[in-house]
Amino acid sequence: MDKAVKADLVAKWGRKAGDTGSPEVQIALLSTRITELTGHLKNNPKDHSTRRGLMAMVALRKKLLAYLLRENRERYLAVTEAFGIRRAK
């Protein structure tokens, strides 16, 4: 992910200018990175170190989504809708 894409995601999902710590921004950045790594792993199925990093990112995104669901349901719904993430039951 290049700087321009990252800056666009921060501008769109941040609560204020330069906000990189809010859960919405972190989920957006992780979702973009997860999509990139998934494509990489389709071409390189034996890259186990990348697969391990991908699983860690998926777990972190899951934790952030659970937190966002507890704290702000509207933002949770917006983020899951925008990135096509399946919702928790």
C-alpha positions in Angstrom: 0.0 0.0 0.0 1.5 3.3 -1.0 1.3 6.6 0.9 -1.5 8.1 -1.3 -3.8 5.1 -0.6 -3.1 5.3 3.1 -3.7 9.0 3.2 -7.0 8.6 1.5 -8.1 5.9 3.9 -7.1 8.1 6.9 -8.9 11.1 5.5 -12.1 9.1 4.8 -12.3 7.1 8.0 -10.5 9.4 10.5 -12.5 11.3 13.1 -10.2 14.3 12.6 -7.3 15.3 10.4 -4.3 13.0 10.9 -6.2 10.5 12.9 -4.5 7.1 12.5 -5.5 5.5 15.8 -9.2 5.3 15.7 -10.6 1.7 15.2 -12.3 2.7 11.9 -9.0 3.8 10.4 -7.1 0.8 11.7 -9.8 -1.6 10.3 -9.7 0.2 6.9 -5.9 -0.1 6.7 -5.9 -3.7 7.8 -8.6 -4.6 5.4 -6.7 -3.1 2.5 -3.5 -4.9 3.5 -5.4 -8.2 4.0 -6.8 -7.9 0.4 -3.3 -7.3 -1.0 -1.8 -10.2 0.9 -4.6 -12.5 -0.1 -3.8 -11.8 -3.8 -0.1 -12.4 -3.1 -0.8 -15.8 -1.5 -2.9 -16.9 -4.4 0.2 -16.5 -6.6 2.6 -17.8 -3.9 0.9 -20.6 -2.0 4.1 -21.8 -0.3 4.8 -18.4 1.3 4.1 -19.5 4.9 5.7 -16.5 6.7 3.3 -14.2 4.8 0.4 -16.5 5.6 1.3 -16.2 9.3 1.3 -12.4 9.1 -2.0 -12.4 7.3 -3.6 -14.6 10.0 -2.3 -12.1 12.7 -3.8 -9.2 10.8 -7.1 -11.0 10.4 -7.2 -11.7 14.2 -6.4 -8.1 15.0 -9.1 -6.8 12.7 -11.5 -9.2 14.3 -10.7 -7.7 17.8 -11.0 -4.2 16.5 -14.4 -5.0 14.9 -15.6 -6.5 18.2 -14.6 -3.3 20.0 -16.2 -1.1 17.5 -19.4 -3.1 17.7 -19.5 -2.6 21.5 -18.7 1.1 21.3 -20.4 2.5 18.2 -22.7 0.2 16.2 -23.4 2.8 13.4 -19.7 3.1 12.6 -19.3 -0.7 12.8 -22.1 -1.2 10.2 -20.6 1.5 8.0 -17.1 -0.1 8.1 -18.4 -3.7 7.5 -20.6 -2.5 4.6 -17.8 -0.5 3.0 -15.2 -3.3 3.1 -17.5 -6.3 2.6 -16.7 -7.8 5.9 -19.1 -10.4 7.3 -20.8 -9.3 10.5 -20.7 -11.0 13.8 -23.8 -12.8 14.9 
